[in-house]
Amino acid sequence: MPQDSYQACFEQSQDVLFVIGRRADGDFVYREVNAALLRDTGLSREQIVGKTPRELLPVDQAAPLEAVYAGCFASGEPALIESILDVPSGSRSWQVQLSPLRDGRGEVIELLGSARDITWSRDFAQQLQTVAPHLPGFVYQLSWSGGDDWRFLFVGERVEVMFGVSQAEVLADAGALLDRIHPEDYERVIGESIAHGESLTPWQGEFRMRHRDGSLRWVEANDLPQRLADGTIIWTGYVNDISRRKALEAEVWRSETRFRQLVENANDIIYTLTPDGVLSYVSPSWVTSLGHAVEDVVGTHIRDYLHPDDLPRCLAFLEEVLGSGEPRGGIEYRVRHRDDGWRWHTSNAAPLRDDDGQVTAFLGIARDITERRAMEERIRHLAQHDALTGLPNRALFFEHLEQALRLAARHGEKEALLFIDLDEFKPINDRLGHAAGDEVLLTTARRLLAGVRESDLVGRLGGDEFVVLLHAVGDSDEALAVAGALCRSLAEPIGVEGQTVAVSASIGVTLYPDHAVTGDDLVRAADRAMYRAKAAGRNRAELAQRPR
């Protein structure tokens, strides 16, 4: 692998990388650091390089690190540790891999440290509450209701440090920040954001922005979108200044042998591909991440490892790099593990050229993001489901309702909507407390699910209001029969807090297209029918009246 490739890999690695040496007096000293370390700690290169652990950290944090460093130098064996360190960006939890680097005689002369910030995964809920002051960039929440209706719902205070505009200015006018995107990048950034927002997929992008003083900054943005019931899209994410990383990416390092060790000890997978997609090099991290032996991988085509659904997109990504001759990043895809499971990876790729300027290969850096994807899926689930019962919430239920009505119209079928309100639920909360009320709501959800078909849909609108969508019903008699059976099931006594309580339900029933043809109108008609059921004595079902 060319020397400049190893050098670029060290600096561009998404993991924190640093090199530790030992002075003649026996003290450990930090000799080299990459841009990721500066970004994640808030320290400058001048503050770190040439300094000892005790000059950078409190003694109670530095002493344990020095003990581990000494053990690695003495044994020549790698070490994996977890440390909580106080740095300008805050108190952070780190997972650190230490790997000895040897000279030509096999003597350990330096240690390569590869660290990953695991603070958010240790305590995700706490991280959400404290992320803004601890990130080197800033957190934001941006909404879009179509057209030019952009609004920042939240923006971190570091926005003023990075771009010279205050929080108040940005919250009052989104253009105060969005208009600072470089004109050559603006259309791409906005277009990609909207596309990912409409498909509800995470977005990552790198682009240029102008500070109020006229200086140019490179930034990286990552966000996760969600859609509200009214169609508004909200992105939650963060922006980080990567200007230093961009400026230093092309620097040449000193020794090819040394940087080979740096690359091969990095947590990320470093790989090269021929223009037609054959793997010509993979770093040892492939074995750790995916289980395949390096010798079994080199010389094979990437189609042997990529998920069939992702392969066309990955090949198009490589064609884009080949066609533009420029680095590209941010593609996410699944890779087959040796155990036949799938791992999610994200990758950057850059063209490698010969002396004539022709692209002869691709250099890529890939990272396992399986845990991040699982966390995003969990966040997406929480945004669409009731936290107590796990049932679809109002937004998700209405989304499925509109889809069901479109299918029913296409196939000439009837759909029934049941609006369910518990009778005398409030006294249970008042008398036995909210924990008892929650148990009643959970039991209600279970009984509703047990009383309908697997193809039907049960949702909770909030409080003691539930809705049920019955697919492809024959007529109103069938819908009323299901509603009556649910009334009888919900009226069964419930054991709560050592006591037996009884609730019942009033149910309003509407049919598509007999009573209404839109989701909102169906719900309103069912709501009115439910109130007629309450007025008629509760614990019963009433059919909606046909529109006049």
Summary of the structure (lengths in Angstrom):
residues: 548
radius of gyration: 29.5
end to end distance: 78.7
largest distance: 95.4
contacts: 1706
relative contact order: 0.07
helix: 40%
strand: 32%
